[in-house]
Amino acid sequence: MLYEKGKFAFFDSSNSDYRKVVGPSDKIAGYTITEIGPNLVKLETNGQVLEISVGQQMKRQDEGEWKLSSSRESLETQSNSTSSTESSGKGSSSSGSDDDIVKRLMQKREAEEKK
């Protein structure tokens, strides 16, 4: 999403540690956000750059390494996943449930900023 304060990416997960709204240079799951674009987010860790498209998921097993997963994979491992649900207001295709998630995350972010 693009706000007057800058660009923000929304990540969703069943684990609250990975349910975040982040901006450039923020961190999530050991990765640093290096770029937020209309349809993707670039993450970096240990010199490796990773691009996550809107709606794409990352998963890991037994606290191991994070790996990109296809959208066709089973949701059985969703408890160990994080996904980029929205990276920009332009060119995004979200379902109704994604819109609800984005709305809740925006409200949470606004509440945190008021503190």
SULFENTA-V691618 format. One record per pair of residues at least 12 apart in sequence whose ideal C-beta (glycine too) atoms are under 10 Angstrom apart, sorted by the first residue. I is the first residue (numbers start at 1). J is the second residue. If there is no record, write none. Layout:
BEGIN
I J
I J
END
This chain:
BEGIN
1 21
1 36
1 86
1 87
1 88
1 89
1 90
1 92
1 102
1 105
1 106
1 109
2 36
2 38
2 87
2 88
2 89
2 90
3 23
3 89
3 106
3 109
5 23
5 113
6 23
6 24
6 36
7 22
7 23
7 24
7 33
7 35
7 36
7 37
7 38
7 41
7 87
7 88
7 89
8 20
8 21
8 22
8 23
8 24
8 26
8 33
8 36
8 41
8 86
8 87
8 88
8 105
8 106
8 109
9 21
9 22
9 23
9 24
9 26
9 28
9 33
9 35
9 36
9 37
9 40
9 41
9 42
9 43
9 52
9 54
9 84
9 85
9 86
9 87
9 88
10 22
10 41
10 54
10 83
10 84
10 85
10 86
10 87
10 98
10 101
10 102
10 104
10 105
10 106
10 109
11 28
11 29
11 33
11 41
11 52
11 58
11 82
11 83
11 84
11 85
11 86
11 87
11 101
11 105
12 57
12 81
12 82
12 83
12 84
12 85
12 86
12 97
12 98
12 101
12 102
12 104
12 105
13 28
13 29
13 57
13 58
13 78
13 79
13 80
13 81
13 82
13 83
13 85
14 75
14 78
14 79
14 80
14 81
14 82
15 29
15 78
15 79
15 80
15 81
15 82
17 29
17 82
18 58
18 66
18 80
18 81
18 82
18 83
19 82
19 85
19 101
19 104
19 105
19 108
20 33
20 82
20 105
20 108
20 109
21 86
21 102
21 105
21 106
21 108
21 109
21 110
21 112
22 36
22 41
22 43
22 84
22 109
23 36
24 36
24 41
24 42
27 43
27 45
28 41
28 43
28 58
28 82
28 84
29 43
29 45
29 58
29 60
29 66
29 82
30 43
30 45
30 46
30 65
30 66
31 43
31 44
31 45
31 46
31 48
31 49
31 50
31 52
31 58
31 66
31 82
32 44
32 45
33 87
34 49
34 50
34 51
35 49
35 51
35 87
36 84
36 87
36 88
37 51
37 53
37 54
37 87
37 88
37 90
37 91
38 54
38 87
38 88
38 89
38 90
38 91
38 92
39 51
39 53
39 54
39 55
39 84
39 87
39 88
39 90
39 91
39 92
39 93
40 52
40 53
40 54
40 56
40 84
40 87
40 88
41 53
41 54
41 56
41 84
41 86
41 87
41 88
42 87
43 58
43 66
43 84
45 65
45 66
50 66
50 67
50 68
51 68
51 84
52 68
52 82
52 83
52 84
52 87
53 68
53 71
53 83
53 84
53 87
54 83
54 84
54 85
54 86
54 87
54 88
54 91
54 92
54 93
54 94
54 98
55 71
55 83
55 84
55 85
55 86
55 87
55 92
55 93
55 94
55 95
55 98
56 68
56 69
56 70
56 71
56 83
56 84
56 85
57 69
57 70
57 71
57 73
57 75
57 77
57 78
57 81
57 82
57 83
57 84
57 85
58 80
58 81
58 82
58 83
58 84
59 73
59 77
59 78
59 79
59 80
59 81
59 82
59 83
60 77
60 80
60 81
60 82
61 77
61 80
62 80
63 80
64 80
66 80
66 81
66 82
69 81
69 83
71 83
83 98
83 101
85 97
85 98
85 99
85 101
85 102
85 105
86 98
86 99
86 101
86 102
86 105
86 106
89 102
END
